[in-house]
């Protein structure tokens, strides 16, 4: 595969704009009419900072067109169930009204700048990121606060996760060694590790009584949940009786959990130009949005960042 010197930056849009919304008080960023624009302001500044510090030559923002896909819920009904809005149906997420109202504006600004933002019906942003990280030329850097995306890390291509769990200013630039040091498994084993351990933030119960250390030990020994289940049928495999019982009782869950945790890498996506623009695609529209929504500062910082990155 042809390598390019500078990275493709893939941005987990929802991860960043949720963080922006809760990190900046609404009262600190408002349009002239009093409408909160804190999520927009914070998101644009985070993207600008990523461009300044990572200097990509390509950039795509991934969108959640389906944050709780039916095919994942069918496999594990508890998947993200705790984040459902009461009475809102099987796919209505609890999102603050003042954040939800800002998402279309974020997309308008990105379009005016010329940064593609794409999603796919029936799939999460994670799946968009996984497909782009797999199919686009490297190097690739994925910016997200979602731990599930550690599974995309690949030193050979390379693909790195810029983990933003503590914010973009304190992002953790993660290669395979970083994943191994943090969780005790290689990035290629992270999804199966997470399936074993469980993840309350995604409604994944895990195997009762199996925590991080035991999950890491099992993945290190067997390589995958599938191989571990195959070994479970061998009386000579050497499982401690208590652990064997726990894993055996969780067979139905373990048969489907890795499929839920693993991101899709081959979904159909619209054709896009990933090239970082050298100037706004629609300067007049950007000026209009900046004036109407009191976003002159963040829009200028974003335009300056792309101009300097492509200089």
N, C-alpha and C positions, 0 to 999 in steps of 0.2 A: 504494500500500500504506500502511495506517495505521501511523504511527510511534508508538512509545511512548518516553517520556522516558528510562526506565532500561532497561538491557540484559537480554536473555536470555543467561545464562551456560551454556555447554555445556562439560562437563568430560569429557576423554578419560581415563576411569577407569584403564585399564591403564597408560597413560603415567605417571600420578601415583602409583599404588600400587607399580609397579616402582621408581620413583625413591625412594619412601619406604622400601621394603624395603632397598635398597642404601645409602641415606643414613643410616639409623639402625641401629646395631648391635643384633642380637637381644638381647644381654645388657642393653641399656639400656631395653627395654620388654617386660616379661613379665607374664603373668597370675599370680595367686597360686600356681597349680600349676606354674609354670615354663614354660608355653607361650609362645612368642614372639608378640607382638602389635605388633611394630615397624612393619609395613606399615599396619596399621589406624590406629595412633596418628599416623603421619606423614601418611597420606591425609586423615584427618579434620581435622588441623591445617592442611593445605594448602587444603582446601575452605573451612574457616573463614576463613583469611586472604584467599582470593579473594572471599568474600562481604563481608568487612570493607572491602577496598580497592576492589572494583569496584561494590559496592552494586547488585546485580541485583534485579529484581522477579520474575524467573522463573529456574528452574534445572533442568537435566536432566543426569544422568550417563550417558554412553554406554558400552556394554559390547561386548566382542569375543565374539560368539556363534560366530564362525568366523574365527580369526585368519589363516587361509591358505585362502581360498575356492577350491574346485575350479575354478571358471570362470577365475580368474586363473592358477592353476597350469597349466591346459590351454593357455593362451596363452603363458606363459613358465614352463617346468618348474622353472627355478632360483629362482623366486619364494620367498623366505624359506626355501629348502631348508637353508641352513646353520644354521637355528635348530630343525631337527627333532630330536626325541629319538631316539637310536639304537634301532632295532628297535621304535619306537613307532607306526609307521603314518604315513600321509601328512598327518595333521592333529594330531599330538601334539607340542606345543612343549616345548622345554627350559625348565622353570620350577622353581625351587628348591622342594622339598617344603614347607618352612616358610613360603613365600610362598603357594603354592597353597592351603594349609590356612586362610589368613587371608581369602581372598576371600569365602567365604560369610558370614563375620562382618562384613565391610565392608558387604555387601548387607543384612544384618540391621539394622545400625545405621542405614543410610540409610532403610530402610523404617520403622523406629521414629520417625525424625525427620520423615519425610514427604517425602523427596526422591526423585523417580522415577529409577530406573536401568533403562535399556532397551537391548535389542539386537535383532538380526534374524537369523534362520536363513539361513546362506549368505553372510553379510556381516560385514565388520569394523566396529569402532567408528568408523573413519574415514567409512564409508558412512552410519552413523547420524548422525554429526555433519554430514556434507554435506547429508543430506536435511533435517534440522532447520534448518540454517543457511539453506537455500533456501526452505523452506515456511513457517517461522514468521515472524511480524512482527519487524522489526528495531527497534532495533539489536541485533546479536548479537555476543557475544564468545566465542571458542573457546579453551579453556585446554588446551594440549598441548605435549609436547616432540617431536612428530612434524613434521618439516619438510614432508612432503607436504601438510600442511594449509595451507600458504601459498597454495595454489590457491583456497582459500575466501574469501580477502580480497576485499572488494568495497566500495569507498568509497561507492558510490551508495546501498546499502541502509541503513546500512552493516554490514559484517561485518569484524571485526578478529580477528587471531590473537594470543592472549596466549602467546607462545612461552616455554615453561618449560624450555628445554634446560639452563639453569644453575640451575634451581630456581624455585619460585614467588616467593621473595623477590627474585629478580633477573630476573623475567619481562620479555620484550621485547614491548611493546605495538605491534603491527605493522599499519600501513595499507599502501596500495599503494606509497606513496613509500618506505617502509622495505624492502619486497620489492625494489623497483627498485634501491635503493641497495646492497642486500646481494648481489643476484644478477645485476643488469643486465637484468632482464626484468620486465614487469608481472605482477601476481599471476595474471592470466588466462592468461599464457603459462608459468607455473611448471611445470605437469605435463609439458608437451612438452619444456621445458628439462631437467627431471629425467630424462625418458626418453632424451634424447640423451646427457646426461652420464653417466647411470647412477647407481646408489645401492647400494653394497656392503651397507649395512645391511638392504636389502630383497632382495638377490640379483638386482638388475637390472644386467646387464653394461654397458649403455650401448654407444655406438659406439666401438670401439677407436681411440685417437688423437684423440678429441674430448673436450676438457675443458670446464671452466666457461666460459672466455672464448669459445671457438669456439661452444659451444652457445648462449650468450647472443646472440652476433652473428647466428647463424642464425635464432633466434626473433625477434630484433628486425627482421631483414630480411624474413622470410617470414611471420611471425605464428603459424605452426603447423608441426608435422611433416608434416601432410598437404599443405599448400601447398608446403613445401620439397621433398617427394618429387615433386610435380607439376612443379616448376621443374627438378628434376634431369634430367628427360627433354628439356629444351630446351638444345641445344648452345650457345645464346647467353646462357644464364643467368649466366655469369660465375663459376662455381665454379672454384677452383684445381684443377688436375688431381689432385693428391694427395688433397684433401678430397673431390672428386667420387668418387674410387675407394673411399674409406672409407665414404662414405654409400651408394654403390651396393651394396657388399658387405654392408651391414647392412639391406637393404630388408626382408627377412623379419621381422627383429626390430623395425624401425621401424613396420611395418604393424600390430603388435599392442601394442607397449610403451605408447603413450599410453592405450590402453584399460585397461591394468593399473594405471597410475599414477593416472588420474583417478578420484576418488571418485564413488560413485553418489549421485545427488541426488533420487531418486524411488522409494525402496524403501518397501514397506508397513511401517508401524510401529504398535504398539498405541496406542490412544487414551490419552492421559495429560493430567493437569492440571499444566501447567508452573509454576504460580504458586508462588513461594517461600512456604513455610508460615510462619505467624506464631508457631507454637508446635509442639512435637513432636506427631506424629500419635498416638503411643502412648507417653505419658510413663512409664507403669509398665514397659513392655517396655524402654525405653531405660535406666531406672534399674537394672533387673535385669542388662542386658548390661554396663553400666558397672561394676557391682559385681563381677560374675563374672569379667570380663576385665581389671580394673584400668585402666579407660578413663574414669574420672570426669573427669579434667582435659580431655582432648580432646573428650569429649561436652559438657561444660559450655561450652567455648569455641565449639563449633559452635552450640549452642543460643543462646548470647549473641549470636553473629554474626547469626543469622537474626532474632532479636528486635530487635536494633538496626537491621538493614537494613530491616525492615518498620515501624519505629516512625514 
